[in-house]
Amino acid sequence: MHTHAILLAAGQSSRMGTNNKLRLPLRGRPVVYHAAKAFLDAGLELLVVLGHEAETIRFMLPESKRIRTIFSPRYQSGLAYSLSIGLRSIPPETRWAIVGLGDMPLVKPTTIARLAAKTRTATNYAIVPTFQGEWGNPVALSHYMIRECLTLEGDTGAGQLLRRQPQFVDEMPVADEGIVRDVDTPELYAAMRRLDRY
């Protein structure tokens, strides 16, 4: 397959306090449900990387034969390890990987579909959607960038790598504020619930 999609949902939600941010309700469903469903609605198959509260989060995902899950045994070591687990679990001949985050439930399926379509004509090594000039998620990584991401350590993700090498990035402007909105803290979650009313 030309493009594979990965959703990172392994983190410990340490900045959210006692709540696991992926389990928080939004529109009657958990945050992680919406994050995963956007990929399905975009027509993609999805690999979800689980870690903290893995079985609970697995139960909260949409029911679909197009979703596969794997467990990141060292999820506590940071984002880079879970990203590596995901990237190593897709076929080695994959030309592009679209990597999303489980705590970003407002990303539109049309944005993901556009990102996937753009990988077929891309002339650079990565594609990043932007909203009013701000970089967002998910991001599309070429085979070259996939290899680069496998060298990351700690809590470093693909975004940090791409910011160090912007010459390798094609930007894709979108009218989708969801690409820059996550639920890392109680304050951000409250703001997202307000935003989702509009």
C-alpha positions as CSV (number, residue, x, y, z in Angstrom):
1,M,0.0,0.0,0.0
2,H,1.3,3.5,-0.9
3,T,0.2,5.2,2.4
4,H,-0.4,3.9,5.9
5,A,-2.0,5.8,8.8
6,I,-0.9,5.7,12.5
7,L,-2.6,7.1,15.5
8,L,-0.5,7.6,18.6
9,A,-2.6,6.9,21.7
10,A,-0.1,5.6,24.3
11,G,0.7,8.6,26.5
12,Q,0.1,8.9,30.2
13,S,-1.8,12.3,30.1
14,S,0.4,13.6,32.8
15,R,-0.6,17.2,32.3
16,M,-4.3,16.4,32.5
17,G,-4.0,15.4,36.2
18,T,-6.0,12.4,37.3
19,N,-7.9,12.1,34.0
20,N,-6.8,10.2,30.9
21,K,-7.4,12.8,28.2
22,L,-8.2,10.2,25.6
23,R,-11.2,9.0,27.7
24,L,-12.7,12.5,28.2
25,P,-16.2,12.9,26.6
26,L,-16.8,15.0,23.6
27,R,-20.1,14.9,21.6
28,G,-21.1,11.9,23.6
29,R,-18.0,9.9,22.7
30,P,-14.4,9.7,24.1
31,V,-11.8,12.0,22.6
32,V,-9.8,9.1,21.1
33,Y,-13.0,7.8,19.4
34,H,-13.3,11.0,17.3
35,A,-9.5,11.1,16.6
36,A,-9.6,7.5,15.2
37,K,-12.9,7.9,13.3
38,A,-11.7,10.8,11.3
39,F,-9.1,8.5,9.7
40,L,-11.8,5.9,8.9
41,D,-14.1,8.5,7.5
42,A,-11.2,9.7,5.3
43,G,-11.1,6.1,3.8
44,L,-7.9,4.9,5.4
45,E,-6.9,1.9,7.4
46,L,-5.5,2.8,10.8
47,L,-2.9,1.4,13.1
48,V,-3.4,2.6,16.7
49,V,-0.5,2.5,19.1
50,L,-1.7,1.9,22.7
51,G,0.1,2.2,26.0
52,H,-1.3,3.7,29.2
53,E,-4.7,2.1,30.0
54,A,-4.4,0.1,26.7
55,E,-7.4,-2.2,27.1
56,T,-9.7,0.7,28.2
57,I,-8.6,2.8,25.2
58,R,-8.9,-0.1,22.8
59,F,-12.5,-0.6,23.9
60,M,-13.2,3.1,23.2
61,L,-12.1,3.0,19.6
62,P,-14.7,2.7,16.7
63,E,-15.6,-0.8,15.8
64,S,-14.1,-1.4,12.3
65,K,-12.1,-4.1,10.5
66,R,-10.0,-1.2,9.2
67,I,-8.5,-0.6,12.7
68,R,-5.6,-2.6,14.1
69,T,-4.0,-2.0,17.5
70,I,-0.5,-2.6,18.9
71,F,0.9,-2.1,22.3
72,S,3.9,0.0,23.1
73,P,5.6,-1.7,26.1
74,R,7.8,1.2,26.9
75,Y,5.3,3.9,26.4
76,Q,6.5,5.6,29.6
77,S,9.8,6.4,28.0
78,G,8.1,9.0,25.7
79,L,6.5,9.8,22.4
80,A,9.5,8.8,20.3
81,Y,9.3,5.1,21.4
82,S,5.6,4.8,20.6
83,L,6.1,6.5,17.3
84,S,9.0,4.1,16.5
85,I,6.8,1.1,17.4
86,G,4.1,2.4,15.0
87,L,6.5,3.1,12.2
88,R,8.2,-0.3,12.5
89,S,4.8,-2.1,12.4
90,I,3.8,-0.9,8.9
91,P,5.1,-2.7,5.8
92,P,8.7,-1.8,5.0
93,E,7.7,-0.9,1.4
94,T,5.4,1.8,2.6
95,R,6.1,5.1,0.8
96,W,4.2,7.4,3.1
97,A,2.9,7.3,6.7
98,I,0.3,9.7,8.0
99,V,0.8,10.1,11.8
100,G,-1.9,11.6,14.0
101,L,-2.4,12.1,17.7
102,G,-5.1,10.5,19.8
103,D,-5.8,13.7,21.7
104,M,-6.8,15.7,18.6
105,P,-10.5,14.9,18.1
106,L,-11.6,17.9,15.9
107,V,-9.4,17.1,12.9
108,K,-11.7,16.9,9.8
109,P,-11.8,13.7,7.7
110,T,-11.5,15.9,4.6
111,T,-8.2,17.3,5.9
112,I,-6.8,13.7,6.3
113,A,-8.1,12.7,2.9
114,R,-6.4,15.8,1.3
115,L,-3.2,14.9,3.1
116,A,-3.4,11.3,1.8
117,A,-4.1,12.5,-1.8
118,K,-1.2,15.0,-1.6
119,T,1.3,12.2,-0.9
120,R,0.7,10.9,-4.4
121,T,2.1,14.1,-6.0
122,A,4.5,15.4,-3.3
123,T,7.9,16.4,-4.3
124,N,9.3,16.8,-0.8
125,Y,10.0,14.5,2.2
126,A,7.1,15.6,4.4
127,I,3.7,17.3,4.3
128,V,2.3,19.4,7.2
129,P,-1.1,20.9,7.3
130,T,-1.3,24.5,8.4
131,F,-4.1,26.7,9.9
132,Q,-3.6,30.4,9.6
133,G,0.2,29.8,9.2
134,E,0.5,27.5,12.2
135,W,1.7,23.9,11.7
136,G,-0.6,21.2,12.9
137,N,-1.3,17.4,12.9
138,P,-1.5,14.9,11.4
139,V,1.6,15.0,9.4
140,A,2.6,12.9,6.3
141,L,6.1,11.3,6.4
142,S,7.9,9.9,3.3
143,H,10.0,6.8,3.5
144,Y,13.0,9.0,4.1
145,M,11.4,10.8,7.0
146,I,10.2,7.5,8.5
147,R,13.8,6.4,8.7
148,E,14.7,9.7,10.3
149,C,12.0,9.3,12.9
150,L,13.3,5.9,14.0
151,T,16.4,7.7,15.4
152,L,14.3,10.0,17.8
153,E,14.5,9.5,21.5
154,G,12.5,10.6,24.6
155,D,9.5,12.8,24.2
156,T,10.4,14.0,20.8
157,G,7.9,13.5,18.0
158,A,7.9,13.9,14.2
159,G,6.9,17.6,14.5
160,Q,10.1,18.5,16.4
161,L,12.1,16.7,13.7
162,L,10.4,18.5,10.9
163,R,10.8,21.9,12.5
164,R,14.6,21.3,12.5
165,Q,14.5,20.5,8.8
166,P,11.8,22.8,7.3
167,Q,13.4,22.7,3.9
168,F,12.1,19.2,3.6
169,V,8.5,20.1,4.4
170,D,5.6,21.0,2.0
171,E,2.9,23.0,3.8
172,M,-0.8,22.3,3.1
173,P,-3.0,25.2,4.2
174,V,-6.4,24.1,5.4
175,A,-9.5,25.7,6.9
176,D,-9.5,23.3,9.8
177,E,-8.8,24.6,13.2
178,G,-8.9,21.1,14.6
179,I,-5.3,20.5,13.3
180,V,-3.9,22.8,16.0
181,R,-6.3,21.9,18.9
182,D,-5.5,19.2,21.4
183,V,-6.5,18.4,25.0
184,D,-3.2,18.3,26.8
185,T,-4.5,20.2,29.9
186,P,-7.9,20.8,31.6
187,E,-7.9,24.3,30.3
188,L,-7.4,23.2,26.7
189,Y,-10.1,20.6,27.1
190,A,-12.5,23.3,28.3
191,A,-11.6,25.5,25.4
192,M,-12.1,22.6,22.9
193,R,-15.6,22.0,24.3
194,R,-16.4,25.6,23.7
195,L,-15.0,25.5,20.2
196,D,-16.9,22.4,19.4
197,R,-20.2,24.1,19.9
198,Y,-19.7,26.3,16.8
